[in-house]
Amino acid sequence: MYLAIAVETKQHPRSQTDYRVWYLEVDASGTVVSVGAKTKQQVVESLFECYRRSGQSNWRAFPKGAERSRPIELLDFVCMNLFDNTHFGDLPTLSEFQGVLDALKHRLELRSIA
C-alpha cells in the first residue's frame, strides 16, 4: 500500500496541476518499507496497474486536517477542487511535512533532488 503524505507543486500558475506526490510504501504488517515520490502521471499509472491486479486502489491519502486517511481513486483525477493542491485532497507541502518530522524529533529530511 502507498500512503500519500506530501505534495510538491510547481510554482508556475499554468503547471499547478502538475505535481509530485511523496509517499510511504507500507507492507501488510504496517511497516514502512520505503519513501519515494511519483509524478501525478505515475500515480495514475500505478492506480491502473493496481486495479488490473486486485480490482481496488492501493493508494491512500492523508490530507491536511484529516484524522483518517482516505483511498485515492481514479475518479479523483476527473476533476480537481480549486481549493486543494492535488486532485484527491489538500496534502501538506514538503516543508509542512518536514515540520511534522521535526516535531517528532526523527531527524529525517525530505527534499527534492531534481
N, C-alpha and C positions, 0 to 999 in steps of 0.2 A: 504494500500500500504506500502511496505517496501523500504526504501532508504538506500542502502549500502554506508557507509560513511568512513569506515576504515577497515584495514586488520591486522590481527595478524598472521604472518607466523612463521613456525617452523624454528629453526636455522640449523638443520642438513640438509645437501645437499640432502639426499635421501627423506626427508619429506617436501620439499619446495612446493609441490603441495597439501599438507595438510595445510589448513589454516582455521582460524575463521574469519567470516565477522561480523563486528559491524554495526548495522543498527538502523535507526529511524523508528518506526511504525507511520504512518501518517493516520489520518482519512479522510473522504471525504471532510471535510471543510478545510483541510490543517494543522490541529493542530497535533502536536507531542503528541502521547498518551503513548509511551514507547520507551525505549532504550534497546537494547539487543545484544546478539552475538549468531551466529549459525555457526556450522561447515560447510564445503563445502557440505558434505553429507546432512545435514539438509536443506541447501538452495535448493539443487536439489529436495529433497522430497517435500519441500514447493512449488516449481515450478510445480511439477507433480500434487499436490493437487489443485493448482490454475487453471491449465489447465483443470482438471476434472470438476471443478465448473463453470468456466467462459469462458474457451477457450482461455485465454490470460494470459500473465505474470503480476503478481502484484509486481514484483521486479524491481527496477531501481538502477543504479549505478552512482556515481558522481566521475569519475576518475580524477587523478591529471591533472591539466592544462585545464580541460574541462570547458566550460561556461554553459553547459546544461547537465542534467542527460540523461542517455540512458537506454532503457529496458534491463534487463538481460533475456536471452532466454536459453532454453535447449540446443540449438545448440552451445552456447558458451562453453559448457562443453565437446564437442567432441575433442577439441584440446586446446592448451594453447600457447599463444605468449610468446616466451622466454624472451622478454623484459618487460613483465607485471608480477605483483605479484599475480594476480588471473586469472581465466580462462576468465573473462569478462572485464578486463582492469586493469590499474595500479592505485590502490586505495592508499590514504595516509595511512601511518602506524599509530598506536595508538599515538605515540609521536608527529608525524606531525599534527594529528588532534587535539591533546591536545594543540599544539601551536596555532592553529586557535582559539580554545576556549579561550585560554589565551588572545589572541589579541582582542577578542570580550569582554573581561572582564566579562565573565559569571561565573567564579569561579566554573566551572563544571570540574570533573575529571573522565576520563575513564581509567580503568586499569584492567588487567586480575587478577582474584582472584585465579584461579586454573591453 
